[in-house]
Amino acid sequence: ICEQSRLLMRHTESDEDDATALQGVVRASDDDGSGGDLDFTVDLRRNRFPFSYVWGPLPCLTWLFPVIGHMGVADSQGRVHDFAGPYYIGVDSFMVGPVTRYYQFSERELRRLPQVAKNPDKSIARIWDEAIAQGDDIYRQKMHK
């Protein structure tokens, strides 16, 4: 894995102490007029990673080629969506089991999305979730190769 990719991905730990520490609430203000908060809370026990790209190893293949794995994207609630087979999108059931690595977008990165500027009346969470739903609809119609 190139150095830049390694820096972008955060490694999850299965250790109970680390899992407990990561379950604390982390909130960032969402000043989009709705008065709500964006909840960036990571919950390892429930495999929830809000506003994140996630990665997990593919048995045997990842052992031989460590850069190869399975990816998914998590919605604003942290539920992982992944293309898990022909015409199937797994939701909140990551195909390869627990997430091993993830990259969580910051509020600043989310605010820079073009859809946020085009839709000032919508919350960032709603825009993020609608984009994921749109991607799900597209990939539900595709054959996995």
C-alpha positions in Angstrom: 0.0 0.0 0.0 1.4 3.4 -0.9 2.3 5.7 2.0 -0.5 8.1 1.3 -3.2 5.4 1.4 -1.7 4.1 4.6 -2.1 7.5 6.2 -5.7 7.9 5.1 -6.9 4.6 6.5 -7.5 4.2 10.2 -7.0 0.7 11.6 -9.7 -0.7 13.8 -8.8 -2.8 16.8 -10.7 -5.7 18.3 -9.4 -5.0 21.8 -12.2 -4.3 24.2 -10.5 -1.3 25.8 -10.0 0.3 22.4 -13.6 -0.5 21.3 -15.0 1.1 24.5 -12.8 4.2 24.0 -14.1 4.6 20.4 -17.7 4.5 21.4 -17.7 7.9 23.0 -19.9 10.5 21.2 -18.0 12.7 18.8 -20.1 15.4 17.3 -19.4 18.2 14.9 -21.7 21.1 14.4 -23.8 21.1 11.3 -24.7 24.7 10.6 -26.9 24.0 7.5 -29.9 25.7 9.0 -31.5 22.5 10.4 -29.9 23.0 13.8 -28.9 19.4 13.9 -25.6 17.7 14.6 -23.6 15.4 12.5 -22.8 12.3 14.5 -19.4 10.8 13.7 -19.6 8.2 16.5 -17.8 5.0 15.5 -19.2 1.8 17.1 -16.9 -1.2 16.6 -19.3 -3.6 18.3 -22.1 -2.8 15.9 -19.7 -2.4 12.9 -20.9 1.2 12.4 -18.7 3.9 10.8 -20.7 7.0 9.8 -19.6 9.0 6.8 -16.8 6.5 6.0 -15.2 4.3 3.3 -14.5 0.9 4.8 -12.3 -2.0 3.9 -12.0 -5.6 4.9 -9.7 -8.5 3.8 -10.7 -11.2 1.3 -9.5 -14.5 2.7 -6.6 -16.1 0.9 -6.4 -13.3 -1.8 -5.5 -10.6 0.7 -3.0 -12.9 2.4 -1.1 -13.2 -0.9 -1.7 -9.6 -2.1 -2.2 -7.3 0.9 -3.5 -4.4 -1.2 -6.5 -6.4 -2.4 -9.6 -6.4 -0.3 -13.3 -5.6 -0.2 -14.6 -2.0 0.1 -17.9 -0.4 1.2 -19.3 3.0 2.1 -21.2 3.8 5.2 -24.2 6.0 5.4 -24.8 8.8 8.0 -26.0 6.2 10.6 -22.8 4.2 10.0 -24.5 1.2 8.2 -22.1 -0.2 5.6 -23.4 -0.6 2.0 -21.4 -2.9 -0.2 -21.7 -4.6 -3.6 -21.8 -8.2 -2.3 -22.7 -10.1 -5.5 -24.8 -10.0 -8.6 -27.6 -7.5 -8.3 -27.2 -7.4 -4.5 -26.2 -4.6 -2.2 -25.5 -5.6 1.4 -26.7 -3.1 4.0 -25.4 -3.3 7.5 -24.0 -6.7 6.8 -20.5 -6.2 5.4 -19.7 -9.2 3.1 -16.3 -9.9 4.6 -17.3 -9.6 8.3 -16.0 -6.8 10.6 -14.5 -3.7 9.1 -10.7 -3.8 9.3 -9.8 -0.3 8.1 -11.8 2.8 7.5 -11.5 6.4 6.4 -14.0 8.8 8.0 -14.7 12.0 6.2 -14.5 15.2 8.3 -17.3 17.7 8.4 -15.0 20.0 6.4 -14.6 17.5 3.6 -18.4 16.8 3.6 -19.1 20.5 3.3 -16.9 20.7 0.2 -19.1 18.2 -1.7 -20.7 19.9 -4.8 -24.1 18.5 -3.8 -24.0 20.4 -0.5 -23.4 23.8 -2.2 -26.2 23.0 -4.7 -28.7 22.1 -1.9 -28.4 24.5 1.0 -31.9 23.5 2.3 -30.9 19.9 2.8 -28.7 18.6 5.7 -25.3 17.1 4.9 -26.5 13.7 6.3 -29.5 13.7 4.0 -27.4 14.5 1.0 -24.8 11.8 1.9 -27.6 9.2 2.4 -29.3 10.1 -0.9 -26.1 9.8 -2.8 -25.5 6.3 -1.3 -29.1 5.3 -2.1 -28.6 6.4 -5.7 -25.4 4.3 -5.9 -27.2 1.4 -4.4 -30.0 1.7 -7.1 -27.4 1.7 -9.9 -25.4 -1.3 -8.6 -28.5 -3.4 -7.8 -28.8 -3.6 -11.6 -25.2 -4.7 -12.3 -23.7 -8.1 -12.6 -20.7 -8.6 -10.4 -17.6 -9.6 -12.4 
